[in-house]
């Protein structure tokens, strides 16, 4: 009953890892970022671990290649490669360590370490000549009495400890990636990632104890290997969540911004429909921003400097009232730029619609309000700010004042 349950669970995790890894690999073809490529690669390697760790798949794969225990070697190598990926990510996250020269030194130092461990494990596995039955859940202890198989496990665990300790050290300390300034929102995720990688030390301790005891014919501690496997699985899941947490938070923010921008999109386009959206919200957000900027530009001929002047006068009046009433906020709590832009857009939409009903021509382009000089990376925040002020009381008051003048 245990094997079918583990097979189902592992296959489910394999499907998720493989699907996300494939999606990220496809995205990396357009985005040459090394971090994205490594993340895609580690997810694909992790999918190999979960696929071959499924007992039913383990047995089928071993039978297919004529070596019942070969999946254990492949799984151990894949886990070691995943730790190497985590190690590489900590280098790329650090601005000093990802400098070309520093990165080259790290590659020259660490690639031979991982490569030698994998080569040694492979050689020892074939020397062990494990032609006996498959033990997908207890390979390490079931073949601990075979010297070469036991040595293979020790090489694997030693390499794992080396990679894990190096990765954790890259995260910790005053010069670790967790302490990097300017990205406080990543610190929780990095701490979780560090903790997850550190859990592999528990896996090493439990497995090494069980294997060494079993090699001497003492199998009372075999259960520690199962405990170690649980620690390793927890490590993989937590590390994946730690890496995904910032992306998930960013995606949630993108969805929220997209929803916030809908009223602004409807205003500048004059549409009462819902804007097109896709499952891949990042592209939907880019689309709606592009359409808002295009719609705003088309409304420019109907904008007027009087709108900004009216908003400035109202803001100044409100600030004076606050100070008279004993308040000290003044203009500090007012986003004047967003108020002006929101009022301009609503005023221009009203004038455009009125002109369309009367069949009036488009005003002279020389009267256009100058376009924004906002940097592209700040345009999203600017448009979200405008959207949030569309129905602000000051905007309503400014439009009412302009209507009275008209």
Steps between C-alpha positions, in 0.01 A plus 500: 500500500793733573659463157184591300446807720862614459484436127189717466645781714834501319339497158283796596805700616689388187220633279503840675881532492522391138221731385641806679856415398397462136313832510802676649730335247277633221500846660880492527525484121375859487652612831871418511521548877730233649294478820186412303687233307644344815157505665353322197781246505472424871124444465557256215768313697268494802230349280743217417553441874128476572427291190763235573427507873147379430531129591306374198705711258820403682429131441393547138806711416737253666344209315509687168875569519588162650637650824235489778678754722623745236220751580658550845823616339313733265292643787812564713674670209190711427478609866867598496444697179205679664721602793757624249229710338405647839867578560521674162191708574655639819798613292281669239289674765807679642616805301868447589512123464324505163767729353662318204838442664356389835249275325775345288702417812196337662431292190863384481487404869158334528429330168785250554371431853152407381635331187748284693229395747264397219774312316603319820140406580452361150819294514421360845146410393628289212769345718229399747337286229153528654309239307267414790138609540391864501445676833348836403432602860806355673783475249757671724460257790407187300832505314712655775673161545652537151825701553487688168131589548571621853796705373277648228253616765780654708640689198151624416427614855842667536449691174150595613629636831769699319253658259237570766747662742643717222151608393386582853819698563432703186164597649612579855722761659547875450603441138241229427221544249244528781674814628505673161354852526225634279293182471340449844199328343728210400648437844220273624517292183878474522482394865247232406723389212801480733302301759373263230850432368623455857240225553710283272754480783235314699456265205875439488527437874211253510599317182868473591416359843261245353740394222803462725297296749355282224847443354588329827189287489306714749164588341317637804579852380373451145201720583737799511541473124124553463516796739785642293297460181217700656747776588632500142149517350408782738818680401413482130145623552603785733782609270261505205251707699776734618604561140141534383379726784627830351361403159163409652491829692593692184230318303239583766604866483475491120148358518400769753651775283323362194164516679576851627578617145173377350298819577780711353507280189125539463531878536774554243356253249136600553411133525261342748633153429749306710860518368647188346679283753699179493614242749852644467419820688834666434415526132147618581647778713736606222211500253272714716781748572576534129132556419467758781802696373367484144151606610637785711700627205191501279319710763782756516341752258208544740716562806543849644754676724202636694446155652841495668455857618162417652637194681795703634260764633282238669800325656634830626158586645475163675851536642417846635182362665696215658753740645224732627330206667820411682613225264861466391472274197471777239575353156701208641215251473381612154627354173459817298648357180254209495210733581591727209538210257173339609313829469656568158397158369143526626467858371641401160263201481202729569610751235577226248158338541323834481691593184421162344126549566508847343720392210773752592850461355801399706659807666827642369791272588701802616277515808599151607619452852866379503540124534639349818875460535463218753766229467356172364580311822286748697210523254303213655508660847402835348199358319388306808518825697287676240246217503467523878421872476240487223212533746680710758282778648754761388468377142122520521527849647742611227272372223202673658694828519603470134140432397388817679761704317403347168 
